[in-house]
Amino acid sequence: GGHGFINIDYERPSGSAVASGHETEATGTSIRMDDNATNVGTFSQTGLNIHIDSASTNGTITNTGITTRVGGGDTNTDIKMINDANESEYSSINFGDSGLLLRTLSDDTTGHITLDADGDVRLSAESGLITGDAAAYNFTSSSMGRPTLTLENNSDDVSGPSISLVNMRDGNGLEDDDQLGSIYFAGEDAGGVSETYGSIMGSVAESDNSDEAGKIEISVANDGTLRNGITITADKGTAEEVDVTIANGANSTTTIAGQIYATAGATMRGDSYLVFSDSDDSHTT
């Protein structure tokens, strides 16, 4: 059976309802400790100190420091921590049908949740899915070569990990030229100004059902402007046709190491010409 050294059993009678426009409050246990002394040495206060231990190693032993069971109200809070300098700011921990909710409420944008671990921060989801709703996820490090993002698959099959960039357009269906996602390579220039030096972007070339076609653009900064270096576009109306455009501008040079195979011929347009030379350009045709 269970034994309680301190047992509070409180039940308001059904006939003592709070009238409209009135407020009342009930507190099971209230602890208030004020230090009004002028201290010279070291002094500390603890409102509640729980130490539970079991010496026996036999049987099945379960030790619990705090158990809360809160429900039935319009708002149910298992634990509430209030900012001593501003009572309207608080953090709360709630557990209900939707799981655990850790919440902060602040008058400004300082209501952060900070995880500061000496070791690792590990997340484990039984369903295999961890979701978040945020405008951005930023990872920073002052160590060389960091931060890194690693996706590891330990399944004993041919599959591997993947990254998906998805544009749902609020469920209204995509349109031609909609962007699907981008990867940017950015830093600063010599003057300390933010600059994007390269990007990979996927977009929709054709969104019609059963005739979908995509486009991938690989761009690099040139004269301070991102310019396409490689564009891969699926033809909108012809099956098994994917067009590739390489380089940007007539002064661009495309160098190919190795051999070139053309299975359907080659076409030279405009004032174009072919130059054949050896490795040191001593013989040119």
Disulfide bonds with the S-S distance in Angstrom:
none
